[in-house]
Amino acid sequence: EYVALQVEGDSFIYHQIRKMVGLALFLLRYVPTHERRVAAIKQALQSRRRRYVPLAPCVGLMLERVVFSKENRTHGGALTLLDFSAAEERMEAFRQRRIYAEIDAREKEEQGRSGSQMQVHGSMRHWLDFLHRTREVWCKEYSP
């Protein structure tokens, strides 16, 4: 099972994507309503105090593409633009044949070693268990 996220920005700080994914997973699991989730995010963004965020594991996260839209607009006449549209079908075939197949094979191998039919990758399972054990702390941190 895969979840695709599209994130746009001019630049990112260290672990920013993992923190965004971690916070999103926490809110979806432990904050009951959409309104409370939105309120928690707004409160965190408007507050000047430092917030700690659950850091999602890097296992399973994959950077699929970098789009340089700002740079292409700024330097469009001076530089060769990066455009992958001509190779899109080959890129998708490669992802299906090599990347997703490798992820699935490793998952099946890990499940075979553990003797269980886990639905979540082992590293993600450990992280979700940690998130569950520490949910009270995170709930205090992100209660609207």
TISE-973067 format. One line per field, with one value per residue: residue in three letters; chain; y negated, x, z negated of N, C-alpha, C, O in turn. Coordinates in steps of 0.2 Angstrom, whole numbers, plus 5000, padded with zeros to 4 digits. Example, Ala and Ser with C-alpha at 12.3 -4.5 7.8 and 13.67 -1.06 7.14 Angstrom:
BEGIN
res = c(ALA,SER)
chain = c(A,A)
n.y = c(5028,5011)
n.x = c(5066,5064)
n.z = c(4961,4965)
ca.y = c(5022,5005)
ca.x = c(5062,5068)
ca.z = c(4961,4964)
c.y = c(5016,5000)
c.x = c(5066,5064)
c.z = c(4961,4961)
o.y = c(5017,4994)
o.x = c(5071,5067)
o.z = c(4958,4960)
***
This chain:
BEGIN
res = c(GLU,TYR,VAL,ALA,LEU,GLN,VAL,GLU,GLY,ASP,SER,PHE,ILE,TYR,HIS,GLN,ILE,ARG,LYS,MET,VAL,GLY,LEU,ALA,LEU,PHE,LEU,LEU,ARG,TYR,VAL,PRO,THR,HIS,GLU,ARG,ARG,VAL,ALA,ALA,ILE,LYS,GLN,ALA,LEU,GLN,SER,ARG,ARG,ARG,ARG,TYR,VAL,PRO,LEU,ALA,PRO,CYS,VAL,GLY,LEU,MET,LEU,GLU,ARG,VAL,VAL,PHE,SER,LYS,GLU,ASN,ARG,THR,HIS,GLY,GLY,ALA,LEU,THR,LEU,LEU,ASP,PHE,SER,ALA,ALA,GLU,GLU,ARG,MET,GLU,ALA,PHE,ARG,GLN,ARG,ARG,ILE,TYR,ALA,GLU,ILE,ASP,ALA,ARG,GLU,LYS,GLU,GLU,GLN,GLY,ARG,SER,GLY,SER,GLN,MET,GLN,VAL,HIS,GLY,SER,MET,ARG,HIS,TRP,LEU,ASP,PHE,LEU,HIS,ARG,THR,ARG,GLU,VAL,TRP,CYS,LYS,GLU,TYR,SER,PRO)
chain = c(A,A,A,A,A,A,A,A,A,A,A,A,A,A,A,A,A,A,A,A,A,A,A,A,A,A,A,A,A,A,A,A,A,A,A,A,A,A,A,A,A,A,A,A,A,A,A,A,A,A,A,A,A,A,A,A,A,A,A,A,A,A,A,A,A,A,A,A,A,A,A,A,A,A,A,A,A,A,A,A,A,A,A,A,A,A,A,A,A,A,A,A,A,A,A,A,A,A,A,A,A,A,A,A,A,A,A,A,A,A,A,A,A,A,A,A,A,A,A,A,A,A,A,A,A,A,A,A,A,A,A,A,A,A,A,A,A,A,A,A,A,A,A,A)
n.y = c(5006,4989,4972,4957,4941,4924,4911,4894,4881,4868,4870,4882,4887,4896,4913,4908,4914,4926,4923,4916,4927,4936,4928,4927,4940,4943,4934,4938,4951,4949,4937,4933,4926,4917,4903,4901,4905,4896,4885,4888,4888,4874,4868,4872,4867,4853,4850,4844,4852,4865,4880,4898,4911,4927,4937,4944,4961,4963,4974,4981,4968,4959,4949,4943,4934,4919,4902,4888,4875,4862,4858,4861,4852,4840,4841,4845,4841,4841,4853,4871,4879,4890,4903,4917,4923,4930,4942,4948,4960,4970,4968,4971,4984,4989,4986,4995,5007,5008,5001,5001,5014,5019,5014,5021,5034,5034,5031,5043,5052,5048,5050,5064,5068,5064,5071,5067,5059,5045,5029,5017,5010,5016,5006,4995,5000,5001,4987,4982,4989,4983,4970,4972,4976,4964,4955,4947,4937,4930,4927,4917,4908,4904,4900,4892)
n.x = c(5004,5003,5006,5004,5012,5012,5022,5026,5037,5049,5061,5068,5069,5081,5075,5062,5051,5049,5045,5033,5026,5026,5019,5006,5002,5001,4991,4980,4978,4976,4969,4952,4943,4941,4940,4947,4959,4963,4963,4973,4984,4984,4986,4998,5006,5004,5009,5023,5031,5043,5040,5039,5040,5033,5045,5044,5049,5063,5062,5054,5051,5051,5059,5052,5052,5060,5055,5059,5051,5051,5065,5065,5056,5063,5076,5073,5076,5090,5095,5095,5080,5074,5065,5055,5045,5045,5050,5042,5034,5043,5050,5039,5037,5050,5049,5039,5044,5057,5058,5046,5044,5056,5054,5042,5047,5057,5048,5040,5050,5054,5043,5042,5053,5049,5038,5025,5010,5012,5004,5011,5026,5041,5050,5041,5031,5037,5039,5026,5021,5029,5024,5011,5013,5018,5008,5000,5009,5011,4997,4995,5004,4998,4985,4971)
n.z = c(5000,5004,5002,5010,5010,5014,5014,5013,5014,5012,5006,4994,4977,4967,4964,4966,4974,4969,4956,4959,4964,4953,4943,4950,4951,4937,4933,4941,4935,4922,4919,4918,4927,4943,4941,4929,4932,4941,4933,4924,4932,4937,4925,4921,4931,4930,4917,4908,4901,4899,4907,4906,4917,4923,4931,4945,4951,4963,4971,4985,4989,5004,5016,5030,5040,5045,5047,5056,5056,5053,5055,5069,5074,5070,5076,5089,5103,5103,5099,5102,5100,5087,5091,5090,5097,5109,5106,5097,5098,5098,5086,5077,5080,5076,5062,5058,5062,5056,5044,5036,5036,5029,5017,5013,5013,5003,4992,4992,4989,4977,4969,4971,4963,4950,4949,4949,4956,4958,4961,4962,4966,4957,4951,4951,4943,4931,4928,4928,4917,4907,4909,4905,4891,4886,4888,4879,4875,4888,4890,4881,4885,4897,4895,4899)
ca.y = c(5000,4983,4965,4952,4934,4919,4906,4889,4876,4865,4874,4886,4888,4903,4917,4905,4918,4932,4920,4915,4934,4938,4924,4929,4947,4942,4930,4943,4957,4947,4931,4936,4923,4913,4897,4901,4906,4890,4880,4889,4885,4867,4865,4873,4862,4846,4850,4842,4856,4871,4886,4904,4915,4934,4938,4951,4964,4962,4980,4980,4962,4959,4943,4945,4929,4912,4898,4882,4871,4855,4857,4861,4845,4835,4842,4848,4839,4842,4860,4877,4881,4897,4906,4924,4925,4934,4948,4950,4967,4974,4967,4974,4991,4990,4986,5001,5013,5009,4998,5004,5022,5020,5012,5026,5040,5033,5032,5050,5055,5046,5053,5071,5069,5063,5076,5064,5055,5038,5024,5011,5011,5017,5000,4991,5003,4998,4980,4982,4991,4977,4964,4974,4976,4957,4951,4942,4931,4927,4924,4911,4903,4902,4900,4885)
ca.x = c(5000,5007,5003,5008,5011,5015,5024,5029,5040,5055,5067,5065,5074,5083,5069,5055,5046,5048,5041,5026,5023,5025,5013,5000,5000,4999,4984,4975,4977,4974,4964,4946,4939,4945,4941,4952,4966,4965,4964,4979,4989,4984,4989,5006,5009,5004,5013,5030,5035,5046,5036,5042,5035,5035,5049,5043,5055,5064,5061,5048,5050,5055,5059,5051,5054,5061,5052,5062,5047,5054,5071,5063,5053,5068,5081,5070,5079,5097,5098,5091,5075,5073,5058,5055,5038,5046,5053,5037,5032,5049,5051,5034,5039,5056,5047,5035,5048,5063,5058,5041,5045,5061,5051,5038,5051,5060,5043,5039,5056,5054,5037,5043,5057,5045,5033,5018,5008,5011,5002,5015,5034,5043,5052,5035,5027,5040,5038,5019,5021,5032,5019,5005,5015,5019,5002,4998,5013,5009,4991,4996,5008,4994,4978,4968)
ca.z = c(5000,5005,5002,5014,5008,5018,5009,5017,5010,5015,5003,4988,4972,4965,4961,4966,4977,4964,4950,4962,4965,4946,4940,4954,4948,4930,4933,4944,4931,4915,4918,4921,4932,4947,4938,4923,4935,4944,4928,4921,4937,4936,4918,4921,4936,4927,4911,4908,4897,4903,4907,4908,4922,4924,4937,4949,4953,4970,4975,4989,4993,5010,5020,5036,5045,5043,5052,5055,5060,5051,5059,5076,5075,5069,5081,5095,5109,5103,5098,5104,5095,5086,5093,5090,5100,5115,5103,5092,5098,5097,5079,5074,5081,5072,5055,5057,5063,5052,5037,5032,5035,5024,5010,5011,5012,4996,4987,4992,4986,4969,4967,4970,4957,4944,4948,4949,4962,4956,4966,4962,4966,4950,4948,4950,4938,4924,4927,4927,4910,4903,4909,4900,4884,4884,4891,4874,4876,4894,4890,4877,4889,4903,4894,4901)
c.y = c(4994,4977,4960,4945,4930,4913,4901,4884,4873,4868,4878,4887,4895,4907,4914,4910,4924,4929,4919,4922,4936,4934,4926,4935,4947,4939,4935,4949,4955,4941,4933,4933,4918,4906,4896,4902,4899,4885,4881,4887,4878,4864,4866,4868,4855,4845,4848,4847,4862,4877,4892,4908,4922,4934,4944,4954,4963,4968,4980,4973,4961,4952,4945,4940,4922,4907,4891,4876,4864,4853,4857,4855,4840,4835,4845,4847,4841,4849,4865,4879,4888,4899,4913,4927,4930,4941,4951,4957,4971,4974,4971,4982,4993,4991,4993,5007,5014,5006,5001,5011,5023,5019,5018,5032,5040,5034,5039,5054,5054,5050,5061,5072,5068,5068,5073,5061,5048,5034,5018,5013,5011,5010,4995,4993,5000,4991,4979,4984,4986,4972,4966,4974,4969,4952,4946,4936,4927,4924,4918,4906,4900,4902,4893,4881)
c.x = c(5004,5003,5007,5007,5015,5016,5028,5032,5047,5061,5064,5071,5075,5077,5062,5050,5044,5044,5034,5022,5021,5019,5006,4998,4998,4992,4979,4973,4974,4970,4958,4943,4944,4946,4946,4959,4968,4967,4971,4985,4990,4987,4996,5009,5009,5008,5020,5035,5037,5041,5040,5037,5038,5039,5047,5049,5057,5063,5054,5047,5054,5054,5058,5053,5055,5059,5055,5058,5049,5060,5070,5060,5059,5073,5079,5074,5087,5099,5093,5087,5075,5066,5058,5049,5039,5048,5048,5035,5037,5050,5046,5035,5045,5053,5043,5039,5053,5061,5052,5042,5050,5058,5046,5042,5054,5054,5041,5044,5056,5048,5038,5048,5054,5040,5026,5017,5007,5008,5006,5022,5036,5046,5046,5031,5030,5039,5030,5017,5023,5027,5013,5007,5016,5013,5000,5002,5011,5002,4991,4999,5003,4987,4976,4965)
c.z = c(5000,5004,5005,5011,5013,5014,5014,5012,5014,5012,4997,4983,4970,4961,4962,4969,4972,4958,4953,4962,4958,4943,4944,4951,4941,4930,4936,4939,4924,4914,4922,4927,4937,4944,4933,4926,4938,4939,4925,4926,4937,4930,4918,4926,4933,4921,4912,4905,4901,4902,4909,4912,4922,4931,4940,4951,4961,4974,4978,4992,4999,5014,5027,5042,5042,5049,5051,5058,5059,5056,5067,5078,5075,5075,5088,5102,5109,5102,5101,5099,5094,5087,5094,5094,5105,5112,5098,5092,5096,5089,5075,5074,5076,5064,5054,5057,5058,5044,5033,5031,5030,5017,5008,5010,5005,4991,4986,4988,4979,4966,4966,4964,4951,4943,4947,4955,4960,4962,4967,4962,4959,4947,4946,4944,4931,4923,4925,4919,4906,4903,4905,4893,4882,4886,4886,4874,4882,4894,4886,4881,4895,4901,4895,4895)
o.y = c(4993,4977,4960,4943,4931,4910,4902,4882,4876,4869,4876,4887,4899,4904,4916,4910,4925,4933,4920,4922,4939,4938,4927,4936,4950,4942,4935,4951,4958,4940,4934,4936,4916,4903,4891,4899,4897,4881,4877,4884,4875,4860,4862,4866,4851,4839,4850,4847,4864,4879,4892,4908,4923,4932,4949,4951,4962,4968,4978,4973,4964,4950,4948,4942,4921,4909,4888,4873,4860,4848,4853,4852,4835,4830,4848,4852,4842,4851,4864,4881,4892,4897,4915,4933,4935,4946,4956,4960,4976,4978,4974,4985,4999,4995,4996,5011,5019,5010,5003,5014,5028,5023,5020,5036,5044,5037,5041,5058,5059,5052,5064,5077,5072,5068,5077,5060,5046,5035,5014,5018,5007,5009,4992,4989,4999,4989,4975,4981,4984,4969,4961,4971,4967,4946,4940,4930,4921,4918,4913,4900,4894,4904,4888,4876)
o.x = c(5009,4997,5013,5001,5020,5011,5033,5029,5049,5066,5058,5077,5071,5074,5058,5044,5039,5040,5029,5017,5016,5015,5001,4992,4993,4987,4973,4968,4970,4968,4958,4940,4949,4951,4950,4963,4974,4971,4974,4990,4995,4991,5000,5015,5014,5009,5023,5041,5034,5039,5044,5031,5044,5036,5049,5054,5052,5062,5049,5043,5060,5048,5062,5055,5052,5061,5055,5060,5049,5060,5073,5062,5059,5075,5083,5074,5090,5105,5087,5089,5076,5062,5061,5048,5035,5047,5049,5035,5036,5052,5047,5035,5045,5055,5044,5039,5055,5063,5054,5040,5050,5059,5046,5040,5054,5056,5040,5042,5057,5049,5036,5047,5055,5037,5021,5021,5001,5010,5005,5024,5034,5044,5046,5029,5027,5038,5029,5013,5020,5025,5010,5003,5015,5014,4998,5000,5011,5001,4988,4997,5004,4983,4979,4963)
o.z = c(4996,5006,5004,5010,5015,5011,5017,5007,5019,5015,4994,4985,4972,4957,4959,4966,4971,4955,4949,4960,4956,4940,4940,4950,4939,4926,4933,4939,4922,4908,4928,4931,4934,4945,4933,4924,4937,4940,4923,4923,4936,4930,4916,4924,4935,4919,4917,4905,4906,4896,4914,4910,4923,4936,4937,4953,4964,4980,4975,4996,4999,5015,5030,5047,5037,5054,5045,5062,5063,5059,5070,5084,5080,5078,5091,5106,5114,5104,5103,5093,5098,5083,5099,5094,5106,5115,5094,5087,5093,5086,5070,5069,5073,5061,5049,5053,5055,5040,5027,5026,5026,5013,5002,5005,5001,4986,4981,4984,4975,4960,4961,4961,4946,4938,4946,4960,4960,4968,4972,4959,4954,4941,4941,4940,4926,4917,4921,4916,4900,4898,4901,4889,4876,4886,4888,4874,4882,4896,4888,4881,4897,4906,4892,4895)
***
